[in-house]
Amino acid sequence: MKLFYSPTSPYVRKALVVAHETGLADRIERLPSAAGPVARDQTIIAHNPLGQVPTMLTDEGVMIADSRVICAYLDEMAGGRLRPQGASERLRAEVDQAMADGILGAALLIRYETVMRPENLRWQDWLNGQWDKIFTTLAYFEANPPGARVDIGSIALACALSYLDLRFADTAGWRARAPGIAEWYKRFAERSSMKATVLAQASY
């Protein structure tokens, strides 16, 4: 298997954490790429017209787009441990993944607005709305913590929180807003899969 990869992408990290948790990491070749929102990587586009990371190529050459689909594929290969079989448990894990991905989506929009958009064109009300989306979703997780679960929902949440730390340190004060989740994340970040996939700094 091959994975178009960026060392700063939290969505790539989610796929790689799943790969480590399922024991498949050693079977994946990482293909360095530069999937920027403006300068698009034609190497990826040749396989995935969205030009996004992560994009996976299976051993059979089939393209898989989107981190959720890639994670589901890897988990299915390994027996489905990270996507629970019970209906209510699986629903909770999938909803938590969607909520965590929503945090990531808002955080990326903030990053693009504050780093890539010219300063005179930045829209503070837009930024405030994205931060509020992050904070209300953190409140959801504070009231509904993952506990000891290790599934696609808890993995997605950990990757989202790691991205907040990477891009915004704790300037947003998310730990003060969600102290229970902060303690949960401190423990979850000690997993070997998290340590093996730490995000790198970059200019964008």
PyMOL commands that set and color helices and strands:
alter all, ss='L'
color gray80, all
select helices_A, chain A and resi 10-21+25-27+42-45+67-77+87-116+119-121+124-143+152-168+174-177+179-188+192-195
alter helices_A, ss='H'
color red, helices_A
select strands_A, chain A and resi 2-5+29-32+55-57+63-65
alter strands_A, ss='S'
color yellow, strands_A
deselect
rebuild
show_as cartoon
